[in-house]
Amino acid sequence: MQTTAIAKDDALFTDCREGRCFHCGEALPSEPLTHSIKGALLEFCCQGCLSVCRYIYEAGLDIYYEKRESERPGRPVVLENEPFVDETHISASGEMSEASLIVDGVHCSACIWLIEKVASNIKGVSGARLNFSTHRLKVRWDGEKTSLKDIISRIGAVGYRATPYDPTIEAPLEKRRDDAVIRLSVAGFGTVATMFLAEGLYGGFLWGMDEVSRFFLEVLSLLVAVPVVFYAGFPFLRGAFYGIRARALTMDLPIALGILITFGYSLASVLGVAGGAGGGSGVYFDSAAMFIFLILIGRLLEAEARKRAGWTALGLSARETMSATLYTNGVRRLASVRSLVPGDMVEVKPGERIPVDGSVFEGASKVDESMLTGESIAVDKPSGAKVWSGTMNLDGRLLVKVVAAGDFTRLSGIRRLVEDALLKKTAIQLMADRAAGYFIPMVLAIASLTFIYWSLYAGSEVAAVYAVSVLIITCPCALALATPAAILAGTTRAAREGILVKGSEVLEKACKATHVVFDKTGTLTEGRMSVTEIDPSNGVDEAELLAIVASLEQYSEHPIGKAIHTEALKRSARISQSSFKAYPGKGVEGELRAAMDGDKVPARKDGARAWVGSATFITEKGFLIPSRIFEHAAGLSASGRTVVFAAMSGYEEALGLIAVSDPVRKESPELVVRLKKMGLKVSLLSGDVPATAYSVGKAVGIDIVAGGVLPEAKEAYIRGLKGRGEKVIMVGDGVNDGPALAASDVGIAMGSGTDLAIGSADIVLLDNRTANVARAIELSRSTMRAIKENLAISVAYNLIVTPLAALGLVFPLLAAVAMPISSLVVIGNSIRRR
């Protein structure tokens, strides 16, 4: 047959292949139907396909032939050309690309080792990490050396199906669950049927049965067992085959051997090769079916338990809205969240989840932010207030101006951090993975020795049964689950309570902490400063001093600067435009320009340089501080207030001071007591003057206090503690805390802190509650206890049951029941701590 040549630039007709229907891709009959569309002669297998194709083109839907699924009969899988793979699931950073895959068929730590090894050995792949609890594989590669298609293909070559992970789509997971349920149903039916037939055979063995009837029942058992073994048990057989082909031993191998040995021996008995003549008593089809049935039940329960353990992390994804009501010039239309850009307007009705990060442009409402902060009390959102993706609008219409959407929202960032945390491995987990690598060879060796021993003393039939028991009952699944199940439960519990943990190794480090170092502002204090006093000098009045300081501080992220700027706005001060340069821990500097409202500031300030900061900073710039101002500042600092001084070019002395107060958080004294009861040392470092720092330290019960500490001095203090063997947690929220947070063993930042602090921290307190510092440490200790308990459970299980099976005290059916129980106990031990 011949088809009309098709122009290369017409992508719509590239699907027309030799011998295949253009529409459905099935093989063409001997006399196919032909029809000309857009100048090309196309072939169809039937009138139905031709009619549907004509309708698609007439309706202008011909793009269907570009977008339809590529896995059709007669067509190869071409993942690299799939838009959903390239555009949605791959994130690129320079030459490096990254993607998450869901891997089907992962059963044990040997599977993890094999998949990570295969992926890592691909040229261009720089990292591959598989999480056993979620079956998520995160892979990073050089796009110029390999592709996602190659990675998926190589993983598929060793028997595992990998598909791109989409947090908003659960259909593939549900499909795999449905497939498991169908296989379980087949195994269940086969088990009941073979057991019913076995009762007749056992009865005949006890009370006598003619050979024809016995052979008839055995053949029926064989026919029922075949679909159970080769359909319901196919995942185990396939996994074992691909593992052997890849020269790797997985947990599917001992299970498959147990099934095949039992089935093969029974088949040989039916054919008269084993057991008694004509079949004898060596038929165990019911046992083979029961093995498969019980193991499938165990795996299904294990999968459901893992799903429950990770529900919170998945729940973050479920709260990411994929569509939004775009509001443009009074016209509403439904739009994809990924298509939104900053500046767009989105309408959110009561009862809807807010789809983007943004600010309220119009309207007012209460918003439930519990999924981000852990606080159940709804938050008022007037015009201008910030709102976050995934939170629930409760009782008012909001028109939200988009600041960030899609993968750039705060919720997406949290989800990615939680998912990344689950993929990172602690030192104890790496040790467990290495131990599991030797487990399966050891199991095969013990099973072989068991068979040899019992063959000599009890015959091959008994030896085969006992060897199968060893193969079935020993399982590294509990060992593989011990760490990730506990980490998953711990990190998701933390996320629910507003504690974002950026990596599993963070929990291990926090558990070992001996010393907690606090910054003052925004951590032990509320960070909501307010101006309490303005004391001008040098002929400058109160309004002028406030305007000068606010002109510089309007660009600051520090709570002190924000408080002064807010006070200036309240008093309608004439804030001028200015340049801005920050000196972390000291102050700010800038050049004053024209007023923002278009009026000129007084001539003596226009174009002048100004400085705002500590007394030390001002004197370093060559200015004197009048004695009256200095004495006033000392009294304010002693009362716990923070004082900043201002100076400007053209003057020899400082222009005055502004005092701000920052109340101590109510929970701070209780937090310090709690930390000390946990056996931790507590100290306070502050860039504020020593008098203010000591005042706050005394109020909260901290004895080790240092004031006037610059960022580099904070970092040096942390490194000094670590040099003396201390395991240090640093808690801060400002730019000047960044170096100290990075230098500490574990950095904890407040969610309201600066981007630098949050970026440098290992744990972020999303709800800004300082009390969660202690809670984070408690969760880390609880998680590490769970890991150790889980490892003890898995090791004890195998040390106890393996000798029992080898000694013939555990039969195969009991072994099939016991094997999944160990995994379920490990998962249950992790979940109960949530």
FILUMFI-440948 format. One record per residue (C-alpha): residue in three letters; x, y, z. Coordinates in steps of 0.1 Angstrom, whole numbers, plus 5000, padded with zeros to 4 digits. Layout:
N
alaXYZ;...
***
This chain:
834
met500050005000;gln501150364994;thr500250685011;thr500551024997;ala503751205006;ile503251465033;ala505051795036;lys507651795064;asp506352125078;asp502851985082;ala503051835117;leu499451725116;phe500151445092;thr503351295107;asp501151035124;cys500350865091;arg502450545091;glu502850255068;gly500049995074;arg498350195103;cys495050375105;phe495650755106;his493050805134;cys493350505157;gly496750365148;glu495350005144;ala496549775116;leu494849855083;pro492649585066;ser493549455031;glu491349725015;pro491550035036;leu489350345032;thr491150645018;his490251015020;ser491951335011;ile492351595039;lys494251915034;gly495751785003;ala497051455018;leu495651115011;leu495050945044;glu494150575051;phe491650455077;cys490650115090;cys486950175091;gln484150425083;gly483950525119;cys487550645121;leu487150825089;ser483951005101;val485451105134;cys488651235117;arg486551445093;tyr484551585122;ile487651675141;tyr489051875112;glu485752045104;ala485352145140;gly488852305139;leu490152055165;asp492851905143;ile495451995170;tyr494151675186;tyr496551475164;glu499451665179;lys498351635215;arg496951285216;glu498751015236;ser501650875217;glu501450525232;arg499150385205;pro499450055186;gly502350065161;arg503850385176;pro506950405198;val506950595230;val508550935224;leu508751095258;glu510951385248;asn508351525225;glu505551515251;pro504651875262;phe503751755297;val507251615303;asp509251905289;glu507252205301;thr505552105332;his507651855350;ile511251965343;ser512752265360;ala515952395345;ser518852605361;gly521452685335;glu522652365319;met521252145347;ser517652005347;glu515751845375;ala512551645377;ser510551415400;leu509351075389;ile506950825404;val508550485402;asp506250185402;gly507449845416;val509649955445;his509449705473;cys512549715493;ser515949875500;ala517549665472;cys515049825448;ile516150175460;trp519850085456;leu519349945421;ile517250245408;glu519550505423;lys522650315409;val521150285374;ala520150645373;ser523350775387;asn525450575362;ile523850745332;lys526250995317;gly525151345326;val523151255357;ser524651425388;gly522251295414;ala519351055420;arg517551005452;leu514550775457;asn512250795487;phe510850455497;ser507750595515;thr506450795486;his508150615456;arg509350955445;leu512650975426;lys514251315423;val516851325395;arg519251595383;trp521051585350;asp522951785324;gly520451855295;glu523251855269;lys524451505278;thr521151315284;ser517451365286;leu514451265308;lys513451015281;asp516850835284;ile516650825322;ile513050685322;ser514050425296;arg517150315315;ile515050275347;gly512450085326;ala515149855313;val515649715348;gly511949655354;tyr510649965370;arg508050195354;ala508850565360;thr506450845351;pro506651225357;tyr505251325390;asp502451585391;pro501451685426;thr497951795413;ile497151465396;glu496551145415;ala495150935387;pro498250735380;leu498550645416;glu494950545417;lys495350345385;arg498150145401;arg496050095432;asp493149965411;asp495549725393;ala496749595427;val493149545438;ile492349345407;arg495449125411;leu494449085448;ser490948975438;val492248715414;ala494548585440;gly491748575466;phe489448385443;gly492248145434;thr493048095470;val489548005480;ala489147775450;thr492447585454;met491747545492;phe488347405484;leu489947155460;ala492747085485;glu490146975511;gly489046705487;leu492646595481;tyr493446595518;gly490246395525;gly491146145498;phe494646115514;leu493046025547;trp490145815537;gly491045705503;met490345825467;asp490645655433;glu493545785411;val491245925384;ser489346145409;arg492646255425;phe494246345392;phe491046535382;leu491146745414;glu494846815409;val494446925373;leu491647165384;ser493847305411;leu496547355385;leu494247535361;val493047765389;ala496647835402;val498047935368;pro496348275366;val497148335403;val500848265398;phe501348425364;tyr498848715366;ala498448805403;gly502048715410;phe503448865378;pro504849185396;phe507048955417;leu508148745387;arg508849055366;gly510749225394;ala512948925399;phe513648885362;tyr514749245357;gly516749235388;ile518648925376;arg519149075342;ala520549395358;arg522749175381;ala521049305411;leu519249115439;thr515849265449;met513249145474;asp511149015445;leu513748745439;pro513148535471;ile509448585468;ala509448475432;leu511648175440;gly509248075468;ile506248095444;leu507947915415;ile509447635437;thr506047565453;phe504247575419;gly506947385401;tyr507047105427;ser503247075426;leu503247065388;ala505946795389;ser503746605413;val500746625390;leu502846495362;gly504146215383;val507746345384;ala507646415422;gly505546315451;gly503745995446;ala503045825414;gly500245995396;gly500446295418;gly500846155452;ser500546405481;gly502946665468;val500446925455;tyr500747275471;phe498847495446;asp496747625475;ser499947725493;ala501247905462;ala497948095458;met497848175495;phe501448315494;ile500548555466;phe497248655482;leu498748735516;ile501848915502;leu499549125480;ile497449215510;gly500549315529;arg501849535501;leu498449695496;leu498149775534;glu501749895534;ala501050125505;glu497950265522;ala499950315554;arg502650495535;lys499950715518;arg498550795552;ala501950865567;gly502651115539;trp499151265537;thr500251605550;ala502951655524;leu500551545497;gly497851775513;leu500052075506;ser499851985469;ala496051935471;arg495752295483;glu497452435452;thr494652575431;met495152515394;ser492652775380;ala491653125390;thr489053385380;leu490953645361;tyr489353995364;thr490254235336;asn488354565330;gly485254425347;val485254105327;arg485753765344;arg487253455328;leu488653135340;ala492453115336;ser495252875345;val497152975375;arg500352905356;ser499453165330;leu499053455356;val501753715359;pro502453975386;gly500054265383;asp497054055372;met493854085391;val492153775405;glu488653755420;val488253525450;lys484753455463;pro483753345498;gly484552975503;glu487252965476;arg490952895481;ile493153195472;pro495053075441;val498053315442;asp500253515465;gly499353875464;ser497754175481;val494054275486;phe493354535460;glu489654565467;gly487254425494;ala487854275529;ser487353935544;lys488553685570;val491053425557;asp491853085572;glu495653055571;ser495852755594;met497452535567;leu500452775566;thr500752895602;gly498952625623;glu496752895638;ser493052805637;ile491853165642;ala490853345610;val492853655600;asp491253985590;lys492354095555;pro491554455547;ser492554635516;gly496354625511;ala496854315533;lys499054025520;val497353695511;trp498853355503;ser498153085479;gly496252785493;thr494552975522;met490752985524;asn488753305519;leu485853285544;asp483253555542;gly483953835517;arg484753895481;leu488353985474;leu490054125444;val493654025447;lys496554175429;val498953895419;val502553905433;ala503453535426;ala501653245410;gly502252875402;asp505552745413;phe506653075427;thr504153095455;arg505053055492;leu502952735493;ser504752585463;gly508052665480;ile506952495512;arg505852185493;arg509152165474;leu511152205506;val509051935524;glu509451705494;asp513251765492;ala513551705529;leu512051355524;leu514551275497;lys517651365517;lys519151085537;thr520551095573;ala523750925582;ile521850645600;gln519650595569;leu522750555547;met524150305571;ala520850105570;asp520850115532;arg524349975530;ala523349695554;ala520249615534;gly522449565503;tyr523949245519;phe520649125531;ile519248935501;pro522448745493;met522448635529;val518748525527;leu519448315495;ala522448155512;ile520448065543;ala517547925522;ser520047715502;leu521647575533;thr518247505547;phe517247305516;ile520547115516;tyr520247025553;trp516646915553;ser517146715520;leu519646505538;tyr517446435568;ala513746465557;gly513746445519;ser513446705491;glu509746775496;val510146885532;ala513347065524;ala511547265497;val508847375520;tyr511247485547;ala513447675522;val510347845508;ser509547955544;val512948115547;leu512548295514;ile509148425522;ile509448525559;thr512748725556;cys512149075543;pro514249395543;cys511149605537;ala510949695574;leu514649785573;ala514150005542;leu511150175558;ala512650235593;thr514150575585;pro512050725557;ala508750635575;ala509850815607;ile511251115587;leu508051145567;ala505951135598;gly508151385617;thr508451645588;thr504851635579;arg503851665616;ala506151965618;ala504652115586;arg501152095601;glu502352285632;gly503852555611;ile507452425614;leu509152385580;val512152155581;lys514352175550;gly516051835553;ser515951515571;glu519551555583;val518351875601;leu516251655624;glu519351445632;lys521451755640;ala518751925660;cys518351615681;lys522051645692;ala521852015700;thr523452125733;his523252505730;val520552745717;val521653105707;phe518953365702;asp518953695684;lys516853955703;thr514754155679;gly511753965663;thr512653635681;leu512553685719;thr510754015713;glu507654055691;gly509454235664;arg506554485662;met508354795672;ser506755135678;val508355475682;thr508155585718;glu510255895718;ile511856145694;asp514456375709;pro515856625684;ser518956845688;asn521157085668;gly518257315659;val516257035641;asp512656995652;glu510856665658;ala509156645624;glu512356715606;leu514256455625;leu511556195618;ala511456285581;ile515256245578;val515455915595;ala512255775577;ser513655875543;leu516555635548;glu514655365567;gln511855335541;tyr513955075523;ser514954885553;glu513654535562;his514754565598;pro511854595623;ile513354915637;gly513455085603;lys509954965595;ala508655105628;ile510155445622;his508855455586;thr505355355598;glu505455635624;ala506455885598;leu503555785576;lys501155825605;arg502356175611;ser502356265574;ala506056345575;arg507556465543;ile509556155534;ser512156225507;gln513555995481;ser517055875489;ser519755625480;phe520255345505;lys523155145518;ala522954915548;tyr525754825572;pro524454515590;gly524554545627;lys525454915625;gly523155135606;val522255285572;glu523555555550;gly521955745521;glu521656065501;leu518456275505;arg516756395473;ala513456565463;ala510456495485;met508256215472;asp505256445470;gly506956675446;asp507856945472;lys511457025480;val512656935514;pro514457225533;ala517457345514;arg519857235542;lys518756865536;asp518356855498;gly521156645483;ala522856595517;arg524156265530;ala522656125561;trp523355835585;val521155655610;gly522355385634;ser524055315667;ala526155555687;thr529255365676;phe528255395640;ile527555765642;thr530855845660;glu532755625635;lys531455855608;gly533056155625;phe530056305644;leu529856395680;ile526856305702;pro525756585725;ser526056485762;arg522356545769;ile521356315740;phe523856055751;glu522656055787;his519056035776;ala519955735754;ala521555555783;gly518455595804;leu516155465775;ser518455165769;ala518455075806;ser514655055804;gly514854805775;arg514255045746;thr516255055714;val517855385704;val519055505670;phe520855825663;ala520756045632;ala523456265616;met523756465584;ser526456625564;gly526956995572;tyr526556925610;glu529356835635;glu526956675660;ala524156425658;leu520756565650;gly519056365678;leu517756025687;ile514655815681;ala513655545706;val511555235698;ser510254975721;asp509854605712;pro507854415739;val509154075750;arg506953795736;lys504753645763;glu505953295756;ser509653385757;pro510253335794;glu508453005793;leu510352895763;val513752965780;val512652755810;arg511452475787;leu514752475769;lys516752455801;lys514652165813;met515451985781;gly519152015791;leu520052295767;lys522252595774;val520752925763;ser522453255753;leu521453585737;leu523353785711;ser522154125700;gly523354405678;asp521554635701;val523354825729;pro524454605758;ala521954775782;thr518954695761;ala520254335755;tyr520754275792;ser517354415800;val515654165776;gly517853885788;lys516853945824;ala513153955815;val513253615798;gly515753445821;ile518853415800;asp522053455819;ile524553455790;val523953785772;ala526053995748;gly525054325733;gly526454545705;val527454225686;leu528154275649;pro527253995623;glu530753875620;ala531053865658;lys527853655660;glu529353415635;ala532653395654;tyr530753325686;ile528953035670;arg532152895656;gly533752935690;leu530952725706;lys531252455679;gly535052455685;arg534452365721;gly532352065710;glu528852235713;lys526152145689;val524552485682;ile521152605672;met520952965661;val517553145661;gly517253475642;asp515253675617;gly517353965603;val519954025576;asn522554045603;asp521653695615;gly522353535581;pro526053445587;ala525353315622;leu522453105609;ala524652955582;ala527552885606;ser525452705632;asp524652335631;val520952415628;gly519652765619;ile516052855628;ala514453165612;met511153325619;gly508653315590;ser508453695591;gly512153735589;thr514253865559;asp514753655528;leu518453615537;ala517653485572;ile515053235558;gly517353135530;ser520253065555;ala518052875579;asp517452495582;ile514152535599;val511552815593;leu508852895619;leu505952985595;asp503653095623;asn506353315639;arg505753155673;thr509053135692;ala507652855714;asn508052635683;val511752645687;ala511352395716;arg508752205697;ala511052165667;ile513752015690;glu511151785706;leu510051665672;ser513551595661;arg514251395692;ser510951205688;thr511751135651;met515251005659;arg513850775687;ala511350645662;ile514150565637;lys516150375663;glu513050185674;asn512150105638;leu515649975631;ala515549765663;ile512149625653;ser513249525618;val516549375630;ala514949185659;tyr512249045635;asn514748905611;leu516948765639;ile514048585654;val512048455624;thr514848345601;pro516248075625;leu512647965632;ala511947925595;ala515247745589;leu514547505617;gly511147415602;leu509047585629;val507347825606;phe505347705576;pro505047905543;leu501548025550;leu502548165584;ala505648315568;ala503448495542;val501348645571;ala504348745592;met506348915564;pro504149225558;ile503449255596;ser506949375602;ser506549655577;leu503149755591;val504549765627;val507349995616;ile504950225598;gly502550225627;asn505350305651;ser506050615630;ile502450725625;arg501550705662;arg503950995669;arg502151225647;
***
